[in-house]
């Protein structure tokens, strides 16, 4: 998906939007079909209630008027049946509404729950690149809107469509008994109104699409600023970001007014005269035909026509609510139109690795729009070997770890763990073999204990404590207000970089997987802590295959083998001592270190000398 950088990007074209709207409609209608036992009474009972309230009750009143105008007895006994019938219809209508709402509440609640689960499952199935291209705030708004707007969809379908159309059918039957012309005129004027309004409503859809896209951009900007508030403050960028927000919210206001004014000034100006015409023609017909119909028919016709013009006047409002619901839902279903690039195989192999060896065979890979990074890369890592990946930035070290995790797929060749092609395994099975510590450890806004246990949810408190001690987490946890139960804040903002890295290392220890991936896992530690954690890592790496990415070469000098990567190619490999003696690229990198770090600006082409 394209990054949400502009309204046009967010829209992705009218054909895509139409497909997304239809997909949202299929999801919503499918949910109603799935729970038809509550959906049917939820949809129909309010309609029957409206028949009692607005069509049967007026019949009792019309009967009373006809009785009196025809010279009938005006005593209480004579009129009581009409009054009781009127009251009974009102009570029945209210009862049907209450029962209907009881079922509708359950249909809404279950639908929101299920669609929320479906939406989250679909997001979790997306590949890593998808989340790099979309704002977290926008995705949050989209997936929540997708589920929550089901309530508006079901309510609009119930109250504004079924509850109006079914009574209209009943009214047509009653009016037909009086005179067919009453029905033909009523239905004819409603159809004419629909034909005149439909093209206006379709043209308004483009304005609504732009309005909803602007809302997504506003929410994405807010989430982006809030997630990076420390950076905003550090660069004194509050006013700049506030100005950006004012510009985006002003654009949203402009587009909202365009869509709203179009409905008010274009659509409603067509509907309003036609609704007046319908009511007037109905009364005129009833009066003109009164010779054969009587006063009772005039009362019924006037009442039914008045109720019907309410439906005509609500054409725009009903469509506006439905389009708003489906347009917002389509903001999410649009994401589903592009399938994830990393998926499980249709017929996955069972996980049966022969050992913990890792092999890259003729691997080809390049990022979208860029030149290939790897072109025929071969790298063999025996089971239990400790391999260090070193080299200048951009050489492909971190990319190799992401390919091994299958966060991205290779363009050619294959990667094997224990002799099994990782592309033939379920992603969950593959990653169960790997403990991963990234450069920037991710923390959830949960307790320290929860963040540790994320690696192995079934771990006991004793196992968590053991891993925490091994990674020297206990040394700072004891000073936290609530110890292991302390909330770490969003993205772990309450912890230092070194503390977050220790928690990430404890996760890897707790994971207890046969393959260990460390991507600059100790870069945020001070020297004293690094010495302690390094010892813990060496204990962890015993009897495991380890692939360690490092810019600070002092962290990998004890590895079984060092692999020097340069622009996707293996420049040389060997032990630390062997590579120093060879006086090649690694030796030059080692001598360019200052305090254990690569001095990249001094020697950007060190590997070519």
C-alpha positions in Angstrom: 0.0 0.0 0.0 1.1 3.5 -0.6 2.0 5.7 2.3 -0.8 7.9 3.5 0.9 11.1 2.3 -2.0 12.7 0.5 -5.7 12.5 -0.1 -5.2 11.1 -3.5 -2.9 8.4 -2.2 -5.4 7.6 0.5 -8.2 7.3 -2.0 -6.3 5.0 -4.4 -8.7 5.6 -7.2 -12.5 5.3 -7.6 -12.4 1.7 -8.8 -10.5 0.6 -5.7 -12.9 2.5 -3.5 -16.0 0.9 -5.2 -14.5 -2.5 -4.6 -13.7 -1.6 -1.0 -17.3 -0.4 -0.4 -18.7 -3.5 -1.9 -16.4 -5.6 0.2 -17.6 -3.7 3.4 -21.2 -4.3 2.3 -20.5 -8.0 1.9 -18.9 -8.2 5.4 -21.9 -6.4 7.0 -24.6 -8.4 5.2 -22.7 -11.6 5.8 -22.7 -10.8 9.5 -26.5 -10.3 9.5 -26.9 -13.6 7.6 -24.6 -15.4 10.1 -26.8 -14.4 13.0 -30.1 -14.5 11.3 -31.9 -15.9 14.3 -31.6 -12.5 16.0 -31.3 -10.4 12.8 -34.7 -11.4 11.4 -36.7 -10.3 14.4 -34.4 -7.3 14.8 -35.2 -6.1 11.3 -38.9 -7.0 11.1 -40.4 -6.3 14.5 -39.9 -2.5 14.4 -41.5 -2.5 10.9 -44.5 -4.3 12.3 -44.5 -1.9 15.2 -44.7 1.0 12.8 -47.6 -0.6 10.9 -49.5 -0.7 14.2 -48.5 2.8 15.3 -48.8 4.7 12.0 -51.1 2.7 9.8 -53.4 0.5 11.9 -54.0 3.1 14.6 -55.1 5.7 12.0 -57.5 3.2 10.6 -59.2 3.1 14.0 -59.4 6.9 14.0 -60.6 6.9 10.4 -63.3 4.4 11.3 -64.4 6.6 14.2 -64.6 9.7 12.0 -66.5 7.7 9.4 -68.9 6.4 12.0 -69.6 9.9 13.3 -69.8 11.6 9.9 -72.2 8.9 8.7 -74.6 9.8 11.5 -73.7 6.9 13.8 -74.4 6.7 17.5 -72.1 9.0 19.5 -72.5 7.3 22.8 -69.5 6.0 24.8 -70.6 2.4 24.2 -70.7 2.9 20.5 -67.3 4.7 20.3 -65.5 2.6 22.8 -64.5 -0.2 20.4 -62.8 2.4 18.2 -60.9 3.9 21.1 -59.9 0.5 22.5 -58.8 -0.6 19.0 -56.7 2.6 18.7 -55.1 2.0 22.2 -54.5 -1.7 21.4 -52.7 -0.8 18.2 -50.5 1.7 20.0 -49.7 -0.8 22.8 -48.9 -3.5 20.3 -46.7 -1.2 18.3 -44.7 -0.2 21.4 -44.4 -3.9 22.4 -43.1 -4.9 19.0 -40.6 -2.1 19.1 -39.3 -3.1 22.5 -38.9 -6.7 21.5 -37.3 -5.7 18.2 -34.8 -3.5 20.0 -34.0 -6.4 22.3 -32.9 -8.5 19.3 -31.3 -5.5 17.6 -29.1 -4.8 20.6 -27.8 -8.3 20.5 -27.2 -8.3 16.7 -25.3 -5.0 17.0 -23.1 -6.2 19.9 -22.3 -9.6 18.4 -21.6 -8.0 15.0 -19.2 -5.4 16.5 -17.4 -8.1 18.4 -17.0 -10.5 15.5 -16.1 -7.8 12.9 -13.6 -6.5 15.4 -12.0 -9.9 15.7 -12.1 -10.3 11.9 -10.4 -6.9 11.4 -7.7 -7.6 13.9 -7.0 -11.0 12.4 -6.7 -9.5 8.9 -4.3 -6.8 10.2 -2.2 -9.4 12.0 -2.0 -11.4 8.7 -0.4 -8.4 6.9 3.4 -8.4 6.2 5.9 -6.1 7.8 6.2 -3.7 4.9 2.5 -3.0 5.2 2.9 -1.5 8.7 5.9 0.5 7.5 3.7 2.2 4.9 0.8 3.1 7.1 0.3 5.2 10.2 -0.5 3.2 13.3 -3.1 5.8 14.2 -4.9 5.6 10.9 -4.9 1.8 11.1 -6.4 2.0 14.6 -9.1 4.3 13.4 -9.8 2.2 10.4 -10.1 -1.2 12.1 -12.2 0.3 15.0 -14.4 2.1 12.5 -14.9 -1.0 10.5 -16.4 -2.9 13.5 -18.2 0.0 15.3 -20.0 1.3 12.2 -21.8 -2.1 11.9 -24.1 -0.7 14.6 -25.0 2.3 12.4 -25.4 0.0 9.4 -27.8 -2.4 11.2 -29.7 0.5 12.8 -30.1 2.4 9.5 -31.3 -0.8 7.8 -33.8 -1.4 10.6 -35.1 2.0 11.4 -34.8 3.9 8.1 -35.3 1.2 5.4 -37.1 -1.9 6.6 -39.2 0.0 9.1 -40.3 2.4 6.4 -40.6 0.1 3.3 -42.6 -2.7 4.9 -45.3 -0.3 6.3 -45.4 1.4 2.9 -46.3 -2.0 1.3 -49.1 -2.4 3.9 -50.3 1.1 3.2 -50.4 0.3 -0.6 -52.7 -2.7 0.1 -55.1 -0.6 2.2 -55.1 2.2 -0.4 -55.7 -0.3 -3.2 -58.9 -1.4 -1.5 -60.1 2.2 -1.7 -58.9 2.9 -5.2 -55.9 1.6 -7.3 -55.2 5.2 -8.5 -54.2 6.2 -4.9 -51.5 3.5 -4.9 -50.2 4.2 -8.5 -49.8 7.9 -7.8 -48.1 7.4 -4.5 -45.7 4.7 -5.7 -45.1 6.5 -9.0 -44.1 9.8 -7.3 -41.7 7.9 -4.9 -40.1 6.2 -7.9 -39.7 9.5 -9.8 -38.1 11.0 -6.8 -35.7 8.1 -6.5 -34.7 8.4 -10.2 -34.1 12.2 -9.9 -32.1 12.0 -6.7 -30.0 8.9 -7.5 -27.5 10.6 -9.9 -27.1 13.6 -7.5 -26.3 11.2 -4.7 -23.8 9.3 -6.9 -22.0 12.5 -7.7 -21.9 13.4 -4.0 -20.0 10.1 -3.4 -16.8 11.6 -4.8 -17.0 14.4 -2.2 -17.6 11.9 0.6 -14.6 9.9 -0.5 -12.4 12.9 -0.3 -13.9 13.9 3.1 -13.3 10.5 4.6 -9.7 10.4 3.2 -9.0 13.7 4.9 -10.2 12.4 8.2 -7.8 9.5 7.9 -4.9 11.8 7.3 -5.9 14.0 10.3 -6.0 11.0 12.6 -2.8 9.6 11.2 -1.0 13.0 11.8 -2.3 13.2 15.4 -1.1 9.6 16.2 2.3 10.3 14.5 2.9 13.4 16.6 1.8 11.8 19.9 3.9 8.8 19.3 7.0 11.0 18.8 6.2 13.7 21.3 9.7 13.6 22.8 11.3 14.3 19.4 8.8 17.1 18.8 9.7 18.7 22.1 13.5 18.2 21.6 13.4 20.1 18.3 10.9 22.7 19.6 8.6 21.7 16.8 5.3 22.2 18.7 4.2 25.2 16.6 5.3 23.6 13.4 3.3 20.4 14.1 0.3 22.5 15.3 0.4 24.5 12.1 0.5 21.2 10.1 -2.5 20.0 12.1 -4.4 23.3 11.5 -3.8 22.9 7.8 -5.1 19.3 7.8 -8.1 20.0 9.9 -9.0 23.0 7.8 -8.9 20.8 4.7 -11.1 18.3 6.4 -13.6 21.1 7.3 -13.5 22.4 3.7 -14.3 18.9 2.3 -16.9 18.2 4.9 -18.8 21.4 4.0 -18.6 20.6 0.3 -20.3 17.2 0.8 -22.8 18.5 3.3 -23.7 21.6 1.3 -24.2 19.4 -1.8 -26.7 17.3 0.1 -28.5 20.4 1.4 -28.5 22.6 -1.7 -28.6 20.0 -4.5 -30.3 16.8 -3.2 -32.8 18.3 -0.7 -33.9 21.0 -3.1 -35.1 18.3 -5.5 -36.8 16.1 -2.8 -38.6 18.9 -0.9 -40.8 20.1 -3.8 -41.6 16.5 -4.8 -42.6 15.6 -1.2 -45.0 18.7 -1.1 -46.4 17.6 -4.5 -47.0 14.1 -3.3 -48.9 15.2 -0.2 -51.0 17.7 -2.1 -51.8 15.3 -5.0 -52.8 12.6 -2.5 -55.2 14.9 -0.7 -56.6 16.2 -4.0 -57.2 12.6 -5.2 -58.9 11.6 -2.0 -61.2 14.7 -2.2 -61.9 14.1 -5.9 -62.7 10.5 -5.3 -64.7 11.2 -2.1 -68.0 10.4 -3.8 -67.1 6.7 -3.9 -64.7 6.7 -0.9 -66.2 8.7 1.9 -64.7 10.7 4.7 -62.9 7.7 6.2 -60.9 7.2 3.0 -59.9 10.9 2.9 -58.5 10.6 6.5 -56.7 7.4 5.7 -55.3 8.7 2.4 -54.1 11.9 3.9 -52.4 10.1 6.8 -50.7 7.5 4.6 -49.5 10.0 2.1 -48.1 12.2 4.8 -46.2 9.2 6.2 -45.0 8.3 2.8 -43.5 11.7 2.0 -41.4 11.3 5.1 -39.7 8.4 3.3 -39.2 10.5 0.2 -37.6 13.3 2.2 -35.4 10.8 4.0 -33.9 9.4 0.7 -31.0 11.7 1.0 -30.6 11.2 4.8 -30.8 7.4 4.5 -28.3 7.3 1.7 -26.1 9.8 3.6 -26.0 7.6 6.6 -25.4 4.4 4.6 -22.7 6.0 2.5 -21.0 7.4 5.6 -21.1 4.0 7.2 -19.8 2.1 4.2 -17.3 4.8 3.2 -15.7 4.6 6.7 -15.8 0.8 6.7 -14.2 0.9 3.2 -11.2 2.8 4.6 -10.4 -0.6 6.2 -11.6 -3.1 3.6 -9.5 -1.1 1.1 -6.5 -2.5 2.9 -7.8 -6.0 2.4 -7.8 -5.7 -1.4 -4.1 -5.9 -1.5 -3.1 -9.4 -0.2 0.0 -9.7 2.1 3.2 -10.6 0.3 4.3 -13.0 3.0 1.8 -15.8 3.5 1.8 -19.4 4.8 2.1 -22.1 2.1 -1.2 -23.8 1.1 0.2 -27.2 2.1 2.8 -26.4 4.8 5.4 -28.9 5.8 5.4 -30.2 9.4 8.1 -28.7 11.5 10.8 -31.4 11.7 14.2 -29.7 11.6 17.2 -32.2 11.5 19.2 -29.7 13.6 19.7 -26.0 14.1 21.8 -25.3 11.0 21.0 -22.3 8.9 21.8 -22.1 5.2 21.3 -19.3 2.6 21.4 -20.8 -0.9 21.8 -18.5 -4.0 19.6 -15.9 -2.3 18.5 -13.0 -4.4 16.7 -10.1 -2.8 16.1 -6.4 -3.4 13.8 -3.8 -1.8 10.9 -2.5 -4.0 12.1 0.1 -6.4 15.8 -0.4 -5.6 18.7 -2.3 -7.0 19.1 -5.9 -5.8 20.9 -6.1 -2.5 21.7 -9.9 -2.6 22.3 -11.6 -5.9 23.2 -15.3 -5.4 24.4 -15.1 -1.8 25.6 -18.3 -0.2 26.1 -18.6 3.5 26.3 -21.9 5.5 26.0 -21.8 9.3 26.4 -25.2 11.0 24.3 -26.2 13.9 25.6 -24.7 17.1 27.9 -22.2 15.3 28.3 -18.6 16.5 28.5 -16.3 13.5 29.2 -12.5 13.6 27.9 -10.3 10.8 30.0 -7.1 10.4 30.5 -4.4 7.8 29.5 -0.9 7.0 25.8 0.2 7.2 23.7 -0.8 4.2 25.7 -4.0 3.7 22.7 -6.2 4.3 23.4 -7.5 7.9 20.0 -6.7 9.4 18.3 -7.6 6.1 19.7 -11.1 6.5 18.1 -11.5 9.9 14.7 -10.2 8.6 14.9 -12.7 5.7 15.6 -15.5 8.1 12.6 -14.5 10.2 10.6 -14.4 7.0 9.5 -10.9 7.6 10.2 -10.5 3.9 10.4 -13.1 1.2 13.5 -13.7 -1.0 13.2 -13.0 -4.7 15.1 -16.1 -5.6 17.0 -18.9 -4.0 16.0 -20.3 -0.6 16.8 -20.2 3.1 16.9 -23.4 5.2 16.8 -24.1 8.9 17.6 -27.7 9.8 17.4 -28.7 6.2 13.8 -27.3 5.8 13.0 -24.5 3.4 11.5 -21.8 5.6 9.1 -20.8 2.7 7.5 -24.3 3.1 6.8 -23.8 6.8 4.0 -22.0 8.6 5.3 -18.6 9.8 4.4 -19.4 13.4 6.4 -22.7 13.2 9.4 -21.0 11.7 9.5 -18.3 14.3 9.1 -20.7 17.1 12.7 -21.8 16.3 14.1 -18.3 16.7 14.8 -16.0 19.6 15.2 -12.4 18.2 16.6 -9.3 19.7 16.3 -6.3 17.4 18.3 -3.1 17.3 15.5 -1.1 18.8 13.6 -3.3 21.3 9.9 -2.9 21.2 8.0 -2.5 24.5 4.3 -2.8 25.0 2.5 -0.4 27.3 2.2 -3.2 29.9 4.1 -4.3 33.0 7.7 -5.4 33.0 6.5 -8.9 33.8 4.1 -8.9 30.8 6.8 -7.6 28.5 9.2 -10.4 29.6 6.6 -13.1 29.4 5.7 -12.0 25.8 8.4 -14.4 24.6 6.7 -17.4 26.2 3.2 -16.7 27.6 3.1 -20.0 29.5 6.4 -19.3 31.5 6.2 -19.5 35.3 7.2 -16.7 37.6 10.3 -18.6 38.5 11.3 -18.9 34.8 10.7 -15.2 34.2 12.8 -14.3 37.3 15.6 -16.6 36.1 15.7 -14.9 32.7 15.5 -11.5 34.3 18.5 -12.2 36.5 20.5 -13.6 33.6 20.0 -10.4 31.6 20.5 -8.2 34.7 17.0 -6.9 34.6 16.5 -7.4 38.3 19.2 -4.8 39.0 16.9 -1.9 37.9 13.5 -3.5 38.4 13.9 -3.5 42.2 14.1 0.4 42.0 10.9 0.7 40.0 7.7 1.8 42.0 5.9 -1.5 41.5 8.8 -3.8 40.7 7.9 -6.3 37.9 4.3 -4.9 37.9 5.4 -1.4 36.9 3.9 -0.2 33.6 6.7 0.8 31.2 4.7 3.3 29.2 4.0 3.5 25.5 7.0 2.0 23.6 8.7 1.7 27.0 9.3 5.5 27.4 9.6 5.1 31.2 12.7 3.0 30.7 16.2 3.9 29.4 17.5 2.4 26.2 19.8 0.1 28.1 16.9 -1.1 30.3 14.7 -1.8 27.3 17.6 -3.8 25.7 18.0 -5.9 28.9 14.3 -6.8 28.8 14.7 -7.7 25.1 17.6 -9.9 26.0 15.7 -11.5 28.9 12.9 -12.3 26.4 15.4 -14.1 24.2 16.7 -16.1 27.2 13.1 -17.0 28.2 12.3 -17.9 24.6 14.8 -20.8 24.8 14.9 -21.3 21.0 17.5 -23.3 19.1 18.4 -20.3 16.8 19.4 -16.9 18.3 19.4 -13.7 16.3 21.0 -10.6 17.9 20.9 -7.4 15.9 23.1 -5.0 17.8 21.7 -6.4 21.0 24.0 -4.6 23.4 24.4 -1.3 21.6 22.5 0.7 24.3 24.3 -0.8 27.3 27.0 1.0 29.2 30.4 -0.8 29.3 29.9 -2.3 32.8 26.5 -3.7 32.0 27.7 -4.9 28.6 30.4 -7.1 30.2 27.8 -8.6 32.5 25.2 -9.2 29.7 27.8 -10.5 27.3 28.6 -13.3 29.8 24.9 -14.1 30.0 24.7 -14.1 26.2 27.6 -16.6 26.0 25.8 -18.8 28.4 22.6 -18.5 26.2 24.5 -19.2 23.0 25.8 -22.5 24.3 24.4 -25.4 22.2 22.6 -22.9 20.0 23.1 -21.5 16.5 23.8 -17.8 16.9 23.8 -15.1 14.2 25.0 -11.8 15.7 24.9 -8.4 13.9 27.4 -5.9 15.3 28.8 -2.5 14.4 30.9 -2.6 17.6 33.4 -5.2 16.7 34.5 -5.9 20.3 31.1 -7.7 20.8 31.9 -10.4 18.2 35.6 -11.1 18.5 35.0 -14.4 20.3 32.6 -15.7 17.6 33.4 -18.9 15.8 33.4 -17.1 12.5 33.0 -13.5 11.3 31.3 -12.7 8.0 32.1 -9.3 6.5 29.3 -8.1 4.3 29.8 -5.3 1.8 26.8 -4.2 -0.3 25.2 -7.6 -0.2 28.3 -9.6 -0.9 30.5 -11.6 1.4 33.9 -9.7 1.3 35.7 -12.2 3.6 35.1 -14.5 6.5 37.1 -16.2 9.2 37.9 -15.9 12.9 38.9 -12.5 14.4 42.6 -13.5 14.5 42.5 -14.9 10.9 40.9 -11.7 9.5 43.3 -9.4 11.3 46.3 -11.4 9.9 44.8 -11.2 6.4 44.9 -7.4 6.6 41.8 -7.1 4.5 38.5 -5.2 4.9 37.9 -6.5 8.4 41.4 -5.4 9.6 40.8 -2.0 8.2 37.4 -1.8 10.0 39.0 -2.9 13.2 41.7 -0.2 13.0 39.1 2.5 12.2 37.3 1.8 15.4 37.3 4.4 18.1 36.1 3.1 21.5 34.7 0.0 19.8 32.5 1.8 17.2 32.8 2.0 13.5 33.9 5.5 12.3 31.9 5.4 9.1 32.3 9.0 8.1 36.1 8.7 8.0 36.2 5.6 5.8 33.0 5.2 3.7 34.9 3.1 1.2 37.0 1.2 3.7 36.0 -2.1 2.3 37.3 -1.2 -1.2 40.8 -0.3 -0.1 
